[in-house]
């Protein structure tokens, strides 16, 4: 696995989370009046959809950390 693959996946996850956050913000601005506030499918989908993206982002970050540690060990062994 290469670091650039993980970085690309992290950027994709970030874009998805940003899109969902924008959806949440637009719903909050549209239904500011309490009598219009209700839970819609779009709202639920935006909230729940963020969970796998956050997990994916964290997993890719951990993978980069692991790759970095392995590289450091290899350099220490070679030296």
Protein Blocks (a to p, Z undefined) as FASTA:
>chain_A
ZZklmmmmmmmmmmmmmmmmmmmmmmmmmmmplklgccdfklmmmmmmmmmmmmmmmmmm
mmmmmmmmmmmmmmmmmZZ
